[in-house]
Amino acid sequence: MPITYQLRAEEKLAIVVHSETVTDGEFLSFYEALYRDPRFDKSFNLLVDLQRAESTVRTSEALRKLADFMVKQYAETPAGPKVAVVAPRDISFGLARMYEAMSPTVPWQFEIVRSVDDALAWLGLPKELMLDVDQDSHGEGSRDSK
């Protein structure tokens, strides 16, 4: 699966890892499935890791569809979560900025950073958290924390 996630209830966190090439269809289907997962809570912060992603295939249409989907997801939410996007490459960073511009009415705090350490610091989480994630998230569609 090109996108995996791990739900960390203790940290109120969903960690989403994009790997290699992710088609627009996989991209949109993944986020729809995540928000249908009964273990996922919309109050969870999100850490979206694009370090291993090939972002050149993402279209502006897919970003717009995701933005529209998120607006609907958080329509009844007065204050949403923090979302940290780790985008070390310029193309990923630029696409994340474009997505941010397309979703100004979503009630969340959205930050795009170049490193996981910066994302964890902004989310107020320990650096050691990602060591667990790297060991746990390979090859699985979703996992719970310990």
Beta strands, then each sheet from edge to edge (+ up, - down):
strand 1: 3-8
strand 2: 13-21
strand 3: 45-54
strand 4: 82-86
strand 5: 109-113
strand 6: 142-144
sheet 1: 5+ 4+ 3+ 2+ 1- 6-
end
